[in-house]
Amino acid sequence: MTATKSHQPVNDESELARGERAAPKLDLSSLQGRWSNTNPSTAGIAEIAIEAKGGALEVRVVGVRGGKPRDWGAQPATAYAYQVNGEIVAGFELTYDFGPQETLVTAIHNRGVLVIHAYHRFKDGSGRANFISKEFFHL
């Protein structure tokens, strides 16, 4: 695969159609709140708290370690709309770096359910396979 540095649309969805205007600002309100895992026995992510601060998302993830909550901390997340001129937030992404392990957290909001994918990558040479987890959350 080669990378290009020239400005080229990735696909038709990446460009505004003739006559369309970019949304003035993304509405983040549908994601705000404390989201709980639908599986109370999860060994992954138990809870996600989302706040809108200054027009941006701040996300706090609480994982599970040894059966107890482990706060991963709050940090800014990149918000996404469903289309290039979208006004309503569809999901977000953020990455946590724990030193020997890095976790990319992605989310999509659909019909009141927050679907979280966590992509876990090991950087310590331990031989553990990188893995993906998928979990469902509700307010």
Summary of the structure (lengths in Angstrom):
residues: 139
radius of gyration: 17.1
end to end distance: 40.9
largest distance: 54.7
contacts: 333
relative contact order: 0.19
helix: 4%
strand: 55%
